[in-house]
């Protein structure tokens, strides 16, 4: 890569204010190394790298949204420590404390990442393998040094003994000095009764003219010379001894630190990995925090070469004043194969340069893994290179004019730009003869368009506006101008060229109306056709905008109606479910009432234990069940078409009762919900006509006149017993009495079989059938003997185990043939 290529790229980033954005990014980092990574961030054109960076930023943003991101504010800079460790140097106490801090941060971050779902956070959880806790090393450092920066006595036995001995010597020194201070004879020589230090030695402040009163070594004197600091001779030897102890202690401290350093050297690579991973995570979180400030999102990376920034805002405008960020005007920016070159026209101060910078800066950001201030549905292109010629680069040192300066950049751009590159040109063709500038600008744009480069250019040259009508790949665009307020709106209009509004702006700035009128006339005469086209397109655009707004309102209204309809449907469904529940509750109550009636009938039969009556009642219940069909809702659906008459037999569906019609209202034929009076047994009931079912004549003849409830209980034979059969002739409900029940519980087999034989003879003679034999479960001996006896008895009979309500396998039901 040549030097000139580097120059144009550097100038491009300067023009797009890339460095300023990096400063905002660095301010979001918590660590020194993280800030350095932010300031060194550069875009890349490797698609997989860009996707990884964007995914990392997106995942970190999700953590920030729920307040679970990492806190790395106090992470030490471990680079120099790791370098010294690699060279074999002995680490200081502070360096060991820094290592401990990094490893504790690593442990905490690893724990946080371990709690994340690996499917939802694949990029962040990938850092787990790079983070090491090294708990034995942390424990060793913690045992050796404390947070105040001192080596602990517990770090070695030798250090503990040396410090204990030194403290004892120090205590002796202070006791001797205290004796001098409190001595009546010696204390007269003291300036003050205090113990102080000079040059690491304990001394007493003595009057200069009385220094011989306390024999010793003078170590210092006061500024006035009136006081000298004397080390009494009685403690000199003790002080020397303490100095020796201090030297021994220092040597032991060095030995202890060397030992810990050797332990740390064994884990240098793990510490390096953990530190770098933490710095990378800080860098990722800084990108996420920056994106949160302007509500950034991750755009779709287009594979078809289509750039579409929806609702794009210039990030620096949003960051420099967050309070005014909502006022930044969003615009839709599109570049694609059929519209590779956009020619933006419009008034001065209309925001064209800001649009150019936003396009370039957003493209640099996405290639660096940063979220964009755009709306959902946006797509981005990973450009190979981005070149820009923006602003006045006039150089007095190089004696370059404005035109020459612009042309220098354009020459480099034309030489290097190619397919997959983005070129941004501000006021192309300006600064020279309008005709030559227009021709040169057109030639440059045609060359770039033909080479496959994506280009966005701003211009005031009218001739460039017609390129979109004759050259493939060219698209006109303009920044709207409010004629009412005579001010720019900063809204980009794709497909419509704009006028410079120079005369309008000049008039607003105070130029005489006669001069402005003359200028408008000259413009109209020279560019009447183009101006008419522009005005026609602007009118058409406004009409389309109105139609678009109407369509949006209609769509919104339709959505509201749809939501209202769905809400009403939900309400109807809830009401239906409520009514169904009420009806089900009502049926349950009525069924319980019917069941109670049956139980009353059975209780009555048990109170009057007549087997003949019981059998007759059972036959009637079975016959009624067959006749009623038990709430057969599908039967005789056309019953409403039949005529009711007084005395007719009907079934009350809700009660499953047979009844007779007693009275019909006059309007019952016109009103299906009319109330009909019926008699069921001794009860007279008013029911809705829809709750009655007309019984057929055949059913009436076979049914009998007494309306009874029918209960049917299926019986099934259980395999494993010879001679058993399905007792279809048994009554659906077995009614127990003294005459049809034999209880053998508590008897031995012989006694039980004797009672059974006698009971069978008695019931057979009395024609009592069916009968129940209660033998219980127990060891099963009586039960087996009873059923074996029944298989061998001369009586023609069938038997079965009892059903659950009858007593289950603890009883046997017998029926005589």
Order of alpha helices (4+ residues) and beta strands (2+ residues): alpha-alpha-alpha-alpha-alpha-alpha-alpha-alpha-alpha-beta-beta-beta-beta-alpha-alpha-beta-beta-alpha-beta-beta-alpha-beta-beta-alpha-beta-alpha-beta-beta-beta-alpha-alpha-alpha-alpha-beta-beta-beta-beta-beta-alpha-beta-alpha-beta-alpha-beta-beta
